[in-house]
């Protein structure tokens, strides 16, 4: 057991005696680095602003007690509802994909979902449950929920340590941890198999690490300095690998780092020393997070090596390498008479497609589109132009080669791939229209296209058109335009599918004019294993998957039919205007959960965050007018160092949602709420230090703690699951917009 005042090795940034600080300062001055001088306290001052020190026999028991208290709120009756709840239907299913090793597609990075898969594996799940309805006996859903809850429990020690690093009084650190423990919103979301708790834990770890680094930054390049910097980088890598919202934590640390480097510049730090600092931060805060982010995707690809529901989002070169993929074994050289599916190489475009529906404008001929899902209407037959008679069943096979003029017949409708000068494309009006028109026997030169091979990734470079490995262009023989699909969506009459045009511009390197034969069928050509011929690239697959994730994320547009029942706008979150029912059935006997935060904490913390710029302006004006501020020596600097991280974290994790076009829910506010709760405790501590004596400070902290706990337990039935008729739970609707008792929106 360490003695009182001993320094914990991990928390070396907190503890530093005044003598060791002076020695460090002298050593840094000898090394030529003075960007972060240790503040010297004038002898004439009374009580200096003292930095916190980690004390094992005080802080250790406090953290242990707070963690146990949090464990009770997170684990109490966690298995009460034996039915798949809220987004467990999505993320539980994704976890099962890891057990089955089948490839899937989702809008989020893989780390948090891999952790859910790990919880299912440890719980003994065999991967057969599809996460709909009641949990079967062979799925230990209670263990899975407890596993996720551990991330929520981990928030509490991190909240305490963060506040300790920010030099808040211990009673304020405890108060901040109690805010996290007794917030109903944080509590209820930690009780189910969701991604939010890993995201919150890694966000909290990021701000705790950068706060620790800030506390030790005057000891540049020491072991403790490197430890905190690398912990920050690792935390950023983990949070960004859980959800893309985690990049907002990266933005927070990035802005903090920019401020640091700028201060070095204005303080005339020697160039060599500044370069070392820049290199260290580049390594720890860019290279390390990026390596972790990419490593998570590498593990994701290694585990999911079987064909699954997400295949179609990836290029054929990736799909063919999956076990059980229909693309891995098929004919290699394309011949006339072969049935093909053609995929645009432009991300998000899809497979060349047609159907019986016609354009309502232009030529009003049959629509040609690109469609992302596999469908019989994606099948085409490659034939010679009608003027060139050829028997595709009896004459010797003839492979399609670079420079050949061909026609493409839609297998289902028997229409030919066609373009002409008379009409422009319906959306991209600078291009020619592409339609399905004519019959195979019609000698219409507007049905003719020239094959232009752009690249060949296999070792076979014979000039033939090959399945998967050949990228090629289709140039219209009559107009010279290129068949293109640039991921532009058609209106509702085109079923929101991708527009296909004939581009007049001769952009040979443009991906939207490049095509690949994804699937190839010909009864006269034996299938072969294509995997040895296909070259895989992790970087290419990594970039493509991230592009598809971004595209899918942008497609999550708000559903106005559900608005204010499940979905909500960012402006409503801080003030709890629209809490959310976490299940559709709200009858007596149903176990009901309501995602409502602790109103006291949400409303006051939001008010503090909104008013903080006015507080800064007030302090600035007083300083400019040389009015005595009453700051203790070093207090003003510590106030700014703490406020910029906590308030800045709230701003960066909240305001960007106003710019997002995707669907938003109230739980998207939880990372910002974490910062707001700590900032509330920070402001209470700041006000107490400046305005109150020691006894009154304790009274204020105790009053806040009692009020927080009281409000939490007032709403606890909706947090832990309420079974009886909801109308028997009186006086819980504090705003008329809350749908606890009655909801005008239908699920």
DAZI-V840677 format. One record per run of one state. SS is the DSSP state (a for helix, b for strand, c for the rest). FROM is the first residue (numbers start at 1). LEN is the number of residues. If there is no record, write none. Layout:
ss & from & len
SS & FROM & LEN
SS & FROM & LEN
This chain:
ss & from & len
c & 1 & 17
a & 18 & 13
c & 31 & 25
a & 56 & 20
c & 76 & 7
b & 83 & 1
c & 84 & 4
a & 88 & 13
c & 101 & 1
b & 102 & 1
c & 103 & 8
a & 111 & 12
c & 123 & 11
b & 134 & 1
c & 135 & 6
a & 141 & 25
c & 166 & 4
a & 170 & 12
c & 182 & 2
a & 184 & 6
c & 190 & 6
a & 196 & 21
c & 217 & 6
a & 223 & 18
c & 241 & 3
a & 244 & 23
c & 267 & 4
a & 271 & 33
c & 304 & 2
b & 306 & 1
c & 307 & 4
a & 311 & 3
c & 314 & 2
a & 316 & 4
c & 320 & 3
b & 323 & 1
c & 324 & 5
b & 329 & 2
c & 331 & 2
b & 333 & 1
c & 334 & 1
b & 335 & 1
c & 336 & 3
b & 339 & 6
c & 345 & 6
b & 351 & 8
c & 359 & 7
b & 366 & 6
c & 372 & 4
a & 376 & 3
c & 379 & 1
b & 380 & 5
c & 385 & 14
b & 399 & 1
c & 400 & 1
b & 401 & 1
c & 402 & 3
b & 405 & 6
c & 411 & 5
b & 416 & 9
c & 425 & 7
b & 432 & 6
c & 438 & 7
a & 445 & 3
c & 448 & 1
b & 449 & 8
c & 457 & 7
b & 464 & 1
c & 465 & 1
b & 466 & 1
c & 467 & 3
b & 470 & 7
c & 477 & 5
b & 482 & 3
c & 485 & 4
b & 489 & 1
c & 490 & 2
a & 492 & 3
c & 495 & 3
b & 498 & 2
c & 500 & 1
b & 501 & 3
c & 504 & 7
a & 511 & 3
c & 514 & 1
b & 515 & 7
c & 522 & 6
b & 528 & 2
c & 530 & 1
a & 531 & 3
c & 534 & 4
a & 538 & 17
c & 555 & 2
b & 557 & 1
c & 558 & 5
b & 563 & 1
c & 564 & 3
b & 567 & 1
c & 568 & 2
a & 570 & 3
c & 573 & 7
b & 580 & 2
c & 582 & 10
b & 592 & 1
c & 593 & 1
b & 594 & 2
c & 596 & 3
a & 599 & 26
c & 625 & 10
a & 635 & 25
c & 660 & 2
b & 662 & 1
c & 663 & 3
a & 666 & 26
c & 692 & 2
a & 694 & 27
c & 721 & 1
b & 722 & 1
c & 723 & 3
a & 726 & 3
c & 729 & 19
